Amino acid sequence: MFNKLYQWTISLAESRHAPWALGLVAFAESSFFPIPPDAILVPMSLAKPKRALFYALICTLASVAGGLLGYAIGALLFQTVGKWLINLYGYGPRVAEVRAVYAHWGWAFILIKGLTPIPFKIVTITSGLLAYSLPLFIIFSLITRGARFFLVAALLNRYGQPIGAALEKYFGYFLIVLAAAIVIGFWIGTHWM
């Protein structure tokens, strides 16, 4: 079953529409969607390792653009959409606590959380809500998201063939690890943010 799913994922990754899908997922993940773009970046980079860095660039730029939407949700729509999203992810009761942390450590919050599996949308919406400096938000988002996606792409570009062979053999485990990382990221974000 997992072998068929893996082959289907690779065939999608080789599609001419795959870069658009990658950009769309990276954009959406930064503002409202729960699945990280790594789920598409990895198979695309394995299917075409020479284009991995280009795919990382797509991920980075789309993620930062989606981050601007998340920032706008926090800044302009917090009482409606922003509050609903924050409550959906379990952060509603902690907004005042996060505001105090952001006053001193907003830069570190953006840089560290942008590298982790903790949902980036929480960072983007919170940054807008707390009126964090937009130019600094963009700069830190470019740094942290770029570092995350380019590191993955560089590893896949360099070691794509052995990683691809291992992934093909253990694709089911990869899906379990990816799902666990998402769940753990949400849990860490809710309990240690």
N, C-alpha and C positions, 0 to 999 in steps of 0.2 A: 504494500500500500504506500509506504513512504517513498519507495523508489519511483513509483509513478508520479507522486506529488513533486518529487525532486525534479524529474524530467520535465514536467509541466512548468515548474518554476523557471528552470533554465531556458525552456523554449520561449516563455514570456519575456525573460530577461534579454533574449536575442532579438526581440521584436523591434521594429523601427519606432514604435510608440513608447518603448520602455523609458527613454529619458524623460518624456513628458510625464509619465506615471510617477517616476522617481521624484521629479520636481514637485508634482502635486502632493504626494505623500509627505515629502519633507516640509512643504509649506503648511499643510494641514496639521501635521504633528506639532508644530510650534505654536499653534493657536487653539486647536480643539480636538484633534484626532488622537486616539490612544496608541496607535501602532507606530514604532520608530521607523524611519526610512532605511535603517540597516537591513530590514527584512527584504528590501528590494535592492539596496546597494550591494550587498554581498553576492547574491546570485548574478547580478549584472556584471560585477567586477570579475567574477569567476568565468562567466561566459566570454567576456572580452577583457582580459587582464590589461591589455595595452591602453584601454580607455578608462581604466579605474580612476585615475587622477581627474579626468574630465568629469566622471560621474560624481566624484567627491566635490568638485567645484559646483556642479548643479545642486547637490545636496546642501552645500554651505549657503549659496546665494538664496535658494528657495527657503531654507530654514530661517535665515535672517529676515527675508521678506515676510514669511509667516509670523515671525516674531514681532514684526511691526504691527500686524493685525492683532496679535495677542496683546501688545502694548496698548493699541487703540481700544480694545475691549475693556482693558483695565482702566484706562484713562477716561473714556467717553461713555462706556456702557456698563459700568460696574453694577449699578443698581438693578439692571435687568439681566443681560447675558453674562456679564462678568461674575456677579454674585452666584448665579446658577451654576456656572462652571466651577467656581471655587468650592461651593458646597458639594457639588457632584464628586469632587476629588477629596473631600473631607477636610478642607482647610478653612472653612467658614469661621469656626470659633477662634482661630489663631491669627486673624488679620492684624489685630492690634500688636501682638507679639512680633509678627513679621515686620510691621512698620518700624518698630524700635530697632530691630536688627539691621534693617535696610539703611537706616540713618547713618550707621557706622560702617557696615560691611557689605553694602550693595554690590560693589565691584567684585568682591570675593564670592558672593552668592551667585552672581551671574557666571563667573568664570568656572567655579567648581561644579555647579549644578548642570551647566551646559555640557560637561564631559561625561556625566554619569547617566545611568538609565532612569534617573528621576525625571518625570515628564517636564520637558522644557516649557510647555505651555504655562505651567505654574509660575515659572520665572518671568515669562513675558507678560502675563496678565498682572502679576504682582508688581512688576516694574512700572507698568502704566498706572496702576492703582495708586502707587506711592509716589508718582510723578518723578521717578528717577530720571536723571539727565538723559535725554533721547540720544544725543551724539555719543555719550559714553556707553549707553546701552547697545547702540549699533556696533561700536568698536569692539566691546567685550564679547558681543554675540558672534561677530566675525571671527575673533580669535578662538573662542572656545568651540564653536561649532566646526570651524575649519580644522582645528586640531583634531577633533574627534573623527570627522569624516575622512580627512587626508591620511590619518594614521591607519585607519581600516583599509583605505584604498591602497596605500603604499605597501602594506603587508600582503594584500591580495595580489598586487601587481608583482611583487617580488617572489612570493611563495604560493601563487595561485594554483599551480598544478598539484602540489601535494595537499594543499588545503582543500581543493576541489575534490580530489580523490577521497580524502577523509570525510568530507561533507556528504559526498554521494553515498558512502558506506554507512555513515551515522546520521543521516538527515533527520530521522525521528528524534534522536537525542538533541540535535541542534534546535529543533522546534520546541522541545521541552525546556532547554536552557533559555531560549529567547522568551518564551512565555513566563518562565520563572524570573528572568531579569526584569520584565515589565511589572510583574506583581510585586517583586521586591522593591523596585524603584518607587512604585506607588506607596508601598508600606513605609519605606524610609522617608519619603517625602512627607507623609502624613504624621509620622511620629517624631522625626528629627529635624524638621524644617525650621 
